[in-house]
Amino acid sequence: MSDRLLGALTRRRAWLLLLAVVLCLPPFYLDAFWLRIGLFSMAAAIGAVGLALLSGTAGQLSLGHAFFLAVGAYGYAWFAGEPGPGLPPALAAVLAVLLAGTAGGLFSPVAARVKGIYLGIATLALVFLGHHVLLTADSVTGGFNGRSVPALTLGGFTFAETDPELTVLGVPFGAEERLWFLGLALFAFTWFTARGLLRSRPGRALAALRDSETAAAVMGVDVARHRSAAFVVSSMYAGLAGVLLALAFRRVVPDYFSLVLSVDYLAMIVIGGLGSVAGATAGAVFVTALPLLMTRYADQLPLVAAPGSSEGAVGPTEAARYLYGAAIVLVLLYAPDGLHGLARRARDRVRRSRTPATGTDVPPPPQPSADARPKEHTP
């Protein structure tokens, strides 16, 4: 058994190493459009993992995820920019994530006492309140036009296009190429920390809360404290996603962080699979990349109008929303555990098909004959 376990761990490490190598190759072969899709997808995956922990694992409905993304994005732009303290960008990024966690902590007393649709309505108020603040606090947010985002600098290395240009293996490394590796590092950090949390004692306590708060309380789980902690952790992941989004967009505007963005994140975790890190990642890639791809190839798709066209056809963004809206309906009807569940069942089916039949089944024990005389008890 130990040899089999060691072999499984070795294969897992080999697959992880191969995946890491493959994910490092796109900046050397793909143009800026595909790299932007990857950046936006990685940022969305980080935020979706946070929402999956809150809604999928802890069972708390949240419609205010866009608010915490805005706190992270604008927090970084203000901490590192002018007007603002003008702090080092790396420190500003850390403070922006902590600021998003603090915002989640301030809201956590509500999350500890309200649940279900009532919690969803309460978090919905955060989106409208945050959008109003972003529009009116001109000195911090820049108002309707937003504000530019300073480039991130680590140890003298700038994640932006600078002079002289950086060239790696003959490939010019601009902002997208540099941010690609930053996004990979942040996503890897999110992946391993979230999976570690799910497998830890607090993660099992959150899953118990989702199944039955009464049973969890009987087993000794502090319901209010764990519900509040789940909201804080989810807010910090959202803040980290907001920082990466701000660096990728290079400018933050209030209209992006609207209710539509919160609904998009709910679609990500439903399509990918509630409570799954891998499922949240798959759903984030699907929901983020689909409208961008449809915008690029709109002139080649039927019933889809090119951006800026005055024709009566459906625009690429609306068409993408119709498609992943239909995907949500199909998932809820035929695959409630999402893309992650479909992949797991397909993997199990492949493993069963590869397992040869040994034909060494143990025969059942012989049954005593009806004519056999039972053994007499010796007094």
Legacy VTK file of the C-alpha trace (Angstrom):
# vtk DataFile Version 3.0
C-alpha trace
ASCII
DATASET POLYDATA
POINTS 379 float
0.000 0.000 0.000
2.856 2.390 0.816
4.476 1.782 -2.583
1.167 2.453 -4.308
0.682 5.680 -2.346
4.247 6.784 -3.096
3.689 6.112 -6.802
0.467 8.133 -6.780
2.218 11.065 -5.083
5.069 10.911 -7.579
2.668 10.950 -10.525
0.781 13.856 -8.978
3.973 15.869 -8.574
4.990 15.062 -12.144
1.632 16.260 -13.452
1.863 19.459 -11.386
5.353 20.124 -12.707
4.216 19.534 -16.284
1.219 21.844 -15.783
3.457 24.562 -14.343
5.785 24.332 -17.348
2.860 24.503 -19.793
1.379 27.544 -18.046
4.724 29.350 -18.300
4.874 28.968 -22.092
2.040 31.280 -23.366
4.009 34.563 -23.021
6.573 33.169 -25.471
4.048 32.168 -28.152
0.760 34.083 -27.765
-0.026 37.704 -28.560
-1.322 40.326 -26.133
-5.020 39.530 -26.713
-4.722 35.954 -25.488
-2.523 37.003 -22.593
-5.157 39.529 -21.490
-7.784 36.805 -21.551
-5.516 34.706 -19.360
-4.902 37.587 -16.948
-8.584 38.414 -16.608
-9.370 34.715 -16.160
-6.745 34.304 -13.422
-8.059 37.368 -11.584
-11.616 36.079 -11.904
-10.519 32.637 -10.685
-8.984 34.143 -7.541
-12.209 35.984 -6.755
-14.355 32.966 -7.647
-12.380 30.739 -5.278
-13.138 33.197 -2.475
-16.851 33.173 -3.296
-16.804 29.371 -3.576
-15.468 29.166 -0.010
-18.208 31.494 1.199
-21.231 30.280 -0.762
-20.243 26.761 -1.772
-18.472 25.590 1.379
-19.968 27.753 4.131
-23.405 28.007 2.471
-23.690 31.814 2.717
-25.297 33.591 -0.220
-23.444 36.761 -1.229
-24.363 39.249 -3.939
-21.797 41.803 -2.835
-18.610 40.248 -4.176
-18.118 43.140 -6.603
-17.888 45.530 -3.643
-14.865 43.750 -2.180
-13.185 43.564 -5.582
-13.642 47.331 -5.828
-12.122 47.799 -2.370
-9.030 45.861 -3.447
-8.679 47.607 -6.811
-9.257 51.159 -5.587
-7.364 50.491 -2.378
-4.242 49.616 -4.345
-4.673 52.575 -6.707
-5.006 54.976 -3.774
-2.273 53.543 -1.536
0.284 53.498 -4.367
-0.799 56.539 -6.356
-1.248 60.272 -6.284
-3.416 61.591 -4.716
-2.710 59.150 -1.943
0.106 58.125 0.384
2.300 57.050 -2.552
3.463 53.904 -0.775
5.656 51.281 -2.458
3.408 49.286 -4.789
4.118 45.929 -3.127
3.145 47.339 0.274
0.110 49.013 -1.290
-1.049 45.662 -2.713
-0.787 43.979 0.697
-2.634 46.858 2.380
-5.361 46.724 -0.276
-5.969 43.024 0.448
-6.031 43.732 4.190
-8.425 46.625 3.580
-10.804 44.294 1.740
-10.561 41.831 4.633
-11.276 44.652 7.083
-14.359 45.618 5.070
-15.490 42.002 5.239
-14.802 41.986 8.972
-16.947 45.083 9.471
-19.783 43.354 7.652
-19.219 39.991 9.334
-21.544 40.682 12.324
-24.388 40.866 9.816
-23.161 37.677 8.123
-23.010 35.958 11.515
-26.675 36.654 12.270
-28.395 36.658 8.866
-28.498 33.785 6.417
-30.121 32.653 3.204
-31.862 35.131 0.953
-31.760 37.760 3.699
-27.970 37.702 3.683
-28.047 37.980 -0.109
-30.207 41.110 0.116
-27.950 42.572 2.806
-24.846 42.043 0.657
-26.706 43.490 -2.315
-26.860 46.775 -0.426
-23.041 46.804 -0.346
-22.889 46.973 -4.152
-25.183 49.994 -4.408
-23.539 51.727 -1.455
-20.072 51.081 -2.842
-21.018 52.312 -6.323
-22.369 55.536 -4.828
-19.154 56.077 -2.862
-17.018 55.419 -5.931
-18.933 58.068 -7.877
-18.950 60.738 -5.175
-15.565 60.385 -3.417
-13.680 62.153 -6.214
-10.547 62.838 -4.183
-9.989 59.101 -3.617
-11.676 57.308 -6.513
-11.541 59.889 -9.294
-15.316 59.903 -9.653
-17.025 58.716 -12.828
-13.803 58.678 -14.865
-11.980 56.540 -12.322
-8.241 56.767 -11.793
-5.108 55.299 -13.288
-3.326 52.401 -11.598
0.392 52.622 -10.774
2.526 49.744 -12.025
3.637 47.143 -9.507
7.335 47.090 -8.671
9.120 44.280 -6.836
12.801 44.551 -6.044
13.417 47.014 -8.856
11.513 44.906 -11.400
8.502 46.692 -12.880
5.458 44.818 -14.178
4.922 47.295 -16.997
6.514 48.334 -20.255
9.679 50.214 -19.451
12.782 51.411 -21.259
14.945 49.584 -22.014
12.619 46.738 -22.952
13.076 43.337 -21.370
13.797 40.485 -23.781
13.677 36.817 -22.742
14.784 34.148 -25.247
14.342 36.655 -28.026
10.764 37.547 -27.007
10.018 41.143 -25.905
8.390 41.105 -22.493
5.847 43.908 -22.192
3.253 44.506 -19.496
1.075 41.508 -20.379
3.992 39.072 -20.449
5.279 40.275 -17.098
1.866 40.346 -15.451
1.226 36.813 -16.707
3.817 35.377 -14.316
2.580 37.589 -11.476
-0.947 36.311 -12.093
0.306 32.712 -12.110
2.052 33.221 -8.779
-1.020 34.803 -7.172
-3.308 32.120 -8.568
-0.999 29.339 -7.354
-1.005 30.944 -3.903
-4.807 31.091 -3.972
-5.129 27.493 -5.194
-2.927 25.903 -2.530
-4.135 28.032 0.385
-7.796 27.450 -0.472
-7.347 23.694 -0.893
-5.404 23.579 2.369
-8.211 25.462 4.095
-10.854 23.077 2.759
-8.903 20.063 4.034
-8.222 21.583 7.448
-10.380 21.542 10.564
-11.875 25.019 9.874
-12.802 23.875 6.359
-14.618 20.824 7.727
-16.374 23.081 10.218
-17.564 25.345 7.395
-18.869 22.329 5.481
-20.719 21.221 8.610
-22.290 24.682 8.854
-23.509 24.380 5.277
-25.127 21.012 5.927
-26.732 21.835 9.284
-25.941 24.656 11.677
-27.713 22.838 14.509
-25.640 19.690 14.047
-22.461 21.771 13.743
-23.241 23.594 16.998
-23.848 20.276 18.751
-20.406 19.091 17.558
-18.817 22.174 19.141
-18.492 24.491 16.115
-18.766 28.177 16.976
-21.349 29.071 14.327
-21.109 32.870 14.513
-17.306 32.930 14.568
-16.911 30.576 11.613
-19.536 32.388 9.551
-17.730 35.678 10.187
-14.331 34.159 9.414
-15.614 32.770 6.107
-16.761 36.235 5.090
-13.406 37.799 5.991
-11.390 35.171 4.077
-13.663 35.473 1.041
-13.296 39.263 1.115
-9.506 39.008 1.177
-9.494 36.730 -1.863
-11.783 39.222 -3.603
-9.423 42.055 -2.673
-6.485 40.144 -4.153
-8.482 39.599 -7.348
-9.263 43.318 -7.423
-5.575 44.203 -7.210
-4.726 41.914 -10.135
-7.656 43.278 -12.155
-6.489 46.839 -11.530
-2.972 45.983 -12.702
-4.340 44.268 -15.819
-6.782 47.073 -16.723
-4.325 49.871 -15.736
-7.358 52.027 -14.940
-10.290 51.426 -12.610
-13.762 52.882 -13.200
-16.871 52.564 -10.971
-19.178 51.100 -13.600
-17.160 47.896 -13.824
-17.844 47.003 -10.166
-21.611 46.787 -10.486
-24.258 44.217 -9.660
-23.612 42.543 -13.014
-20.107 41.606 -11.844
-21.494 40.004 -8.672
-23.957 37.982 -10.741
-21.104 36.915 -13.022
-19.225 35.536 -10.027
-22.278 33.597 -8.884
-22.511 32.163 -12.393
-18.849 31.122 -12.181
-19.228 29.039 -9.046
-22.567 27.520 -10.133
-21.250 26.471 -13.548
-17.947 25.241 -12.135
-19.358 23.486 -9.086
-20.149 24.822 -5.622
-17.500 24.300 -2.967
-14.763 23.251 -5.402
-11.559 25.188 -6.059
-11.036 23.517 -9.428
-14.695 24.053 -10.339
-14.554 27.738 -9.441
-11.474 28.084 -11.640
-13.145 26.371 -14.597
-16.284 28.476 -14.212
-14.228 31.668 -13.996
-12.367 30.865 -17.210
-15.620 30.050 -19.009
-17.540 33.159 -17.919
-14.585 35.519 -18.399
-13.245 34.275 -21.723
-16.565 33.723 -23.510
-17.565 37.399 -24.042
-14.012 38.366 -25.034
-13.810 35.584 -27.607
-17.251 36.397 -28.984
-16.266 40.058 -29.295
-13.163 39.167 -31.279
-14.914 36.710 -33.595
-18.303 38.446 -33.768
-18.075 38.946 -37.543
-17.722 35.175 -37.998
-20.598 34.118 -35.732
-24.224 33.894 -36.857
-26.798 36.205 -35.229
-24.048 38.163 -33.453
-23.320 41.768 -34.406
-19.827 43.208 -34.339
-19.135 45.780 -31.584
-20.379 49.226 -32.598
-22.639 47.850 -35.306
-26.082 49.425 -35.742
-27.672 46.220 -36.966
-30.475 44.612 -35.020
-28.542 41.483 -34.114
-27.460 40.655 -30.586
-24.152 42.103 -29.413
-21.326 39.761 -28.369
-21.578 40.631 -24.679
-25.330 40.000 -24.567
-24.928 36.792 -26.574
-22.283 35.573 -24.131
-24.621 36.240 -21.205
-27.391 34.297 -22.917
-25.019 31.380 -23.438
-23.747 31.084 -19.914
-27.269 31.733 -18.623
-28.308 28.674 -20.611
-25.265 26.868 -19.198
-26.499 27.605 -15.666
-29.920 26.131 -16.471
-28.343 22.997 -17.971
-26.018 22.589 -15.004
-28.839 22.920 -12.492
-30.954 20.393 -14.400
-28.426 17.756 -15.399
-25.208 18.351 -13.419
-25.864 20.037 -10.051
-22.211 19.590 -9.082
-21.055 21.590 -12.138
-18.134 21.110 -14.457
-15.996 19.741 -11.644
-18.500 16.961 -10.998
-18.691 16.111 -14.693
-14.902 15.900 -14.910
-14.700 13.742 -11.788
-17.289 11.288 -13.082
-15.570 11.119 -16.468
-12.227 10.450 -14.764
-13.733 7.688 -12.636
-15.330 6.131 -15.708
-11.983 6.113 -17.517
-10.262 4.532 -14.527
-12.867 1.793 -14.314
-12.518 1.071 -18.025
-8.730 0.784 -17.683
-8.893 -1.559 -14.704
-8.623 -5.138 -16.062
-10.907 -7.825 -14.749
-8.756 -10.140 -12.627
-11.247 -12.968 -12.395
-10.055 -13.814 -8.881
-13.249 -13.091 -7.037
-13.443 -14.935 -3.747
-16.202 -17.591 -3.917
-18.949 -17.364 -1.330
-18.656 -19.699 1.656
-20.379 -23.059 1.208
-23.890 -23.208 2.567
-24.752 -26.137 4.818
-26.895 -28.796 3.287
-30.511 -28.976 4.283
-29.954 -32.612 5.308
-26.934 -31.852 7.472
-27.433 -32.589 11.092
-26.621 -29.665 13.392
-23.929 -30.178 15.945
-25.301 -30.965 19.335
-24.419 -28.755 22.247
-22.202 -30.434 24.813
-23.513 -29.769 28.308
LINES 1 380
379 0 1 2 3 4 5 6 7 8 9 10 11 12 13 14 15 16 17 18 19 20 21 22 23 24 25 26 27 28 29 30 31 32 33 34 35 36 37 38 39 40 41 42 43 44 45 46 47 48 49 50 51 52 53 54 55 56 57 58 59 60 61 62 63 64 65 66 67 68 69 70 71 72 73 74 75 76 77 78 79 80 81 82 83 84 85 86 87 88 89 90 91 92 93 94 95 96 97 98 99 100 101 102 103 104 105 106 107 108 109 110 111 112 113 114 115 116 117 118 119 120 121 122 123 124 125 126 127 128 129 130 131 132 133 134 135 136 137 138 139 140 141 142 143 144 145 146 147 148 149 150 151 152 153 154 155 156 157 158 159 160 161 162 163 164 165 166 167 168 169 170 171 172 173 174 175 176 177 178 179 180 181 182 183 184 185 186 187 188 189 190 191 192 193 194 195 196 197 198 199 200 201 202 203 204 205 206 207 208 209 210 211 212 213 214 215 216 217 218 219 220 221 222 223 224 225 226 227 228 229 230 231 232 233 234 235 236 237 238 239 240 241 242 243 244 245 246 247 248 249 250 251 252 253 254 255 256 257 258 259 260 261 262 263 264 265 266 267 268 269 270 271 272 273 274 275 276 277 278 279 280 281 282 283 284 285 286 287 288 289 290 291 292 293 294 295 296 297 298 299 300 301 302 303 304 305 306 307 308 309 310 311 312 313 314 315 316 317 318 319 320 321 322 323 324 325 326 327 328 329 330 331 332 333 334 335 336 337 338 339 340 341 342 343 344 345 346 347 348 349 350 351 352 353 354 355 356 357 358 359 360 361 362 363 364 365 366 367 368 369 370 371 372 373 374 375 376 377 378
